[in-house]
Amino acid sequence: MDETTHTSAAQGRSGPARHRVVIIGSGFGGLFAAKALRRDDVEVTLVAATPHHLFQPLLYQVATGVLSQGEVAPATREILEHRANTRVLLGEVTEIDPDTRTVKARAPGRTAPFTVGYDSLIVATGANQSYFGNDRFADFAPGLKSIDDALEVRGRIFGAFELAELETDPVVRQRRLTFVVVGAGPTGVEMAGQIAELAHRALPGEFRGMDTRAARIVLVDALPNVLSSFGDHLSEKAKRHLEKLGVEVRLNAMVDDVDATGIDIKQKDGHHERIEAQTKIWAAGVAASPLGAQLAKAAGAEVDRAGRVKVQPDCTVPGHPEIFVVGDLMSLDNLPGVAQVAIQSGRYAARQIGLRLDGKPADPPFHYHDKGSMATISRLSAVASVGKLRFAGFAAWVLWLVVHLMYLVGFKNRLTTVLHWTVSFIGRGRSERAVTAQQVFARLALQQDAQESRAAENAVPGSTLRR
């Protein structure tokens, strides 16, 4: 099947074609850029590897049965339905050609790639989980960057309790009831806190052959503090609260190895420890999308150690003012990889395109307005750093609820999220506990299938196999 080329609707009309803006990625950067272009006389094409916009800060609640995947991942088409100048294409972009001003993408289940031409390009493909060169750890310790990840982790967590109920060997049972979370940033802290609440508050009384409160939850990080970006005061408060929940906090501890039955860590003093644990969750480290390296090579740009593209102060690629890189994929002023950076830089890039088309001077260089950081520890307790304010406890938790509700897309999602929060935080239930074997094992099966496909293609030079 031949490669196809998608043209804009404007090219099919008489008269001059409208300016073509292609946005790669449907995360915060891409989505808010598309929204910001709604009144401009442009043709917007958003190309994304998934058909949904992911509210990644709440993925851990999908993994622990608080929320459904639909509440944190509404369909991108539905969000942009009333933007008449915008269309959405499903496909993972594999190549950007700055010379021909085209992007090439592949859709799942489709052999032939397709290409889309652009006049302006906004690249917002975000970041992936990083295992710091030990990608084999992923087989045993899934990350938390996608809906697939969250559903797999949910299956592993709830499945661990189910399998522990069947065990008669106390050693094997304890291994199944041990959960290790690697990374004490916001995601790791929130995940460890929620697993502790599951074991100590939501599940006790449901199992007859064991006490879920015997579960062991271990939080591991190579740094000396949890939530290190929040400052020493809030970091210590968070650590004390986690320990009160029953979480073992292991700091200054590097991961040496991960396998099917446990994890090996090395303390700062050189002491090695083996933790027998069936369930490991990786929440440490991120690496830029591989598209960043491809773009940098094609455009003659540079990438930093994390693979992010080094951009100009206006978020453009050096020598290519028509290409903007925003969010987690851009390297600029050591900005953090957080949602607000993506939102603000996406809006900024869209505005510069509009100003150019209107013949107006560009805005000053991009400046990030830090709106603060928040993380929940458990129900009714969080930490917040907003400007010069540092506070913890119930007030911080309420602020966390309000802010996250504001950024959820759609009234329906906000309403159902509030209802699920009420069930889980005021009551003690979990509304989303359905798990399947497919959720747990599909990722590894797909990886094996992909490896076999590549091997088969390599065995027949010049052939294209359709699966």
Secondary structure in CASP SS format (residue, H / E / C, confidence):
PFRMAT SS
TARGET T0000
AUTHOR 0000-0000-0000
METHOD secondary structure of the structure
MODEL  1
M C 1.00
D C 1.00
E C 1.00
T E 1.00
T E 1.00
H E 1.00
T C 1.00
S C 1.00
A H 1.00
A H 1.00
Q H 1.00
G H 1.00
R C 1.00
S C 1.00
G C 1.00
P C 1.00
A C 1.00
R C 1.00
H E 1.00
R E 1.00
V E 1.00
V E 1.00
I E 1.00
I E 1.00
G C 1.00
S C 1.00
G C 1.00
F H 1.00
G H 1.00
G H 1.00
L H 1.00
F H 1.00
A H 1.00
A H 1.00
K H 1.00
A H 1.00
L C 1.00
R C 1.00
R C 1.00
D C 1.00
D C 1.00
V E 1.00
E E 1.00
V E 1.00
T E 1.00
L E 1.00
V E 1.00
A E 1.00
A C 1.00
T C 1.00
P C 1.00
H E 1.00
H C 1.00
L C 1.00
F C 1.00
Q H 1.00
P H 1.00
L H 1.00
L H 1.00
Y H 1.00
Q H 1.00
V H 1.00
A H 1.00
T C 1.00
G C 1.00
V C 1.00
L C 1.00
S C 1.00
Q H 1.00
G H 1.00
E H 1.00
V H 1.00
A C 1.00
P C 1.00
A E 1.00
T H 1.00
R H 1.00
E H 1.00
I H 1.00
L C 1.00
E C 1.00
H C 1.00
R C 1.00
A C 1.00
N C 1.00
T E 1.00
R E 1.00
V E 1.00
L E 1.00
L E 1.00
G C 1.00
E E 1.00
V E 1.00
T E 1.00
E E 1.00
I E 1.00
D E 1.00
P C 1.00
D C 1.00
T C 1.00
R C 1.00
T E 1.00
V E 1.00
K E 1.00
A E 1.00
R E 1.00
A C 1.00
P C 1.00
G C 1.00
R C 1.00
T C 1.00
A C 1.00
P C 1.00
F E 1.00
T E 1.00
V E 1.00
G E 1.00
Y C 1.00
D C 1.00
S E 1.00
L E 1.00
I E 1.00
V E 1.00
A C 1.00
T C 1.00
G C 1.00
A E 1.00
N E 1.00
Q E 1.00
S C 1.00
Y C 1.00
F C 1.00
G C 1.00
N C 1.00
D H 1.00
R H 1.00
F H 1.00
A H 1.00
D H 1.00
F C 1.00
A C 1.00
P C 1.00
G C 1.00
L C 1.00
K C 1.00
S C 1.00
I H 1.00
D H 1.00
D H 1.00
A H 1.00
L H 1.00
E H 1.00
V H 1.00
R H 1.00
G H 1.00
R H 1.00
I H 1.00
F H 1.00
G H 1.00
A H 1.00
F H 1.00
E H 1.00
L H 1.00
A H 1.00
E H 1.00
L H 1.00
E C 1.00
T C 1.00
D C 1.00
P H 1.00
V H 1.00
V H 1.00
R H 1.00
Q H 1.00
R H 1.00
R H 1.00
L C 1.00
T E 1.00
F E 1.00
V E 1.00
V E 1.00
V E 1.00
G C 1.00
A C 1.00
G C 1.00
P H 1.00
T H 1.00
G H 1.00
V H 1.00
E H 1.00
M H 1.00
A H 1.00
G H 1.00
Q H 1.00
I H 1.00
A H 1.00
E H 1.00
L H 1.00
A H 1.00
H H 1.00
R H 1.00
A H 1.00
L C 1.00
P C 1.00
G C 1.00
E C 1.00
F C 1.00
R C 1.00
G C 1.00
M C 1.00
D C 1.00
T H 1.00
R H 1.00
A H 1.00
A C 1.00
R E 1.00
I E 1.00
V E 1.00
L E 1.00
V E 1.00
D C 1.00
A C 1.00
L C 1.00
P C 1.00
N C 1.00
V C 1.00
L C 1.00
S H 1.00
S H 1.00
F H 1.00
G C 1.00
D H 1.00
H H 1.00
L H 1.00
S H 1.00
E H 1.00
K H 1.00
A H 1.00
K H 1.00
R H 1.00
H H 1.00
L H 1.00
E H 1.00
K H 1.00
L H 1.00
G C 1.00
V E 1.00
E E 1.00
V E 1.00
R E 1.00
L C 1.00
N C 1.00
A E 1.00
M E 1.00
V E 1.00
D E 1.00
D E 1.00
V E 1.00
D E 1.00
A C 1.00
T C 1.00
G E 1.00
I E 1.00
D E 1.00
I E 1.00
K E 1.00
Q E 1.00
K C 1.00
D C 1.00
G C 1.00
H C 1.00
H E 1.00
E E 1.00
R E 1.00
I E 1.00
E E 1.00
A C 1.00
Q C 1.00
T E 1.00
K E 1.00
I E 1.00
W E 1.00
A C 1.00
A C 1.00
G C 1.00
V E 1.00
A E 1.00
A E 1.00
S C 1.00
P C 1.00
L H 1.00
G H 1.00
A H 1.00
Q H 1.00
L H 1.00
A H 1.00
K H 1.00
A H 1.00
A H 1.00
G C 1.00
A C 1.00
E C 1.00
V E 1.00
D C 1.00
R C 1.00
A C 1.00
G C 1.00
R C 1.00
V E 1.00
K E 1.00
V C 1.00
Q C 1.00
P C 1.00
D C 1.00
C C 1.00
T E 1.00
V E 1.00
P C 1.00
G C 1.00
H E 1.00
P E 1.00
E E 1.00
I E 1.00
F E 1.00
V E 1.00
V C 1.00
G H 1.00
D H 1.00
L H 1.00
M E 1.00
S E 1.00
L C 1.00
D C 1.00
N C 1.00
L C 1.00
P C 1.00
G C 1.00
V C 1.00
A H 1.00
Q H 1.00
V H 1.00
A H 1.00
I H 1.00
Q H 1.00
S H 1.00
G H 1.00
R H 1.00
Y H 1.00
A H 1.00
A H 1.00
R H 1.00
Q H 1.00
I H 1.00
G H 1.00
L H 1.00
R H 1.00
L H 1.00
D C 1.00
G C 1.00
K C 1.00
P C 1.00
A C 1.00
D C 1.00
P C 1.00
P C 1.00
F C 1.00
H C 1.00
Y C 1.00
H C 1.00
D C 1.00
K C 1.00
G C 1.00
S E 1.00
M E 1.00
A E 1.00
T E 1.00
I E 1.00
S E 1.00
R C 1.00
L C 1.00
S E 1.00
A E 1.00
V E 1.00
A E 1.00
S E 1.00
V E 1.00
G C 1.00
K C 1.00
L E 1.00
R E 1.00
F E 1.00
A E 1.00
G E 1.00
F H 1.00
A H 1.00
A H 1.00
W H 1.00
V H 1.00
L H 1.00
W H 1.00
L H 1.00
V H 1.00
V H 1.00
H H 1.00
L H 1.00
M H 1.00
Y H 1.00
L C 1.00
V C 1.00
G C 1.00
F H 1.00
K H 1.00
N H 1.00
R H 1.00
L H 1.00
T H 1.00
T H 1.00
V H 1.00
L H 1.00
H H 1.00
W H 1.00
T H 1.00
V H 1.00
S H 1.00
F H 1.00
I H 1.00
G C 1.00
R C 1.00
G C 1.00
R C 1.00
S C 1.00
E C 1.00
R C 1.00
A C 1.00
V C 1.00
T C 1.00
A H 1.00
Q H 1.00
Q H 1.00
V H 1.00
F H 1.00
A H 1.00
R H 1.00
L H 1.00
A H 1.00
L H 1.00
Q H 1.00
Q H 1.00
D H 1.00
A H 1.00
Q H 1.00
E H 1.00
S H 1.00
R H 1.00
A H 1.00
A H 1.00
E H 1.00
N H 1.00
A H 1.00
V C 1.00
P C 1.00
G C 1.00
S C 1.00
T C 1.00
L C 1.00
R C 1.00
R C 1.00
END
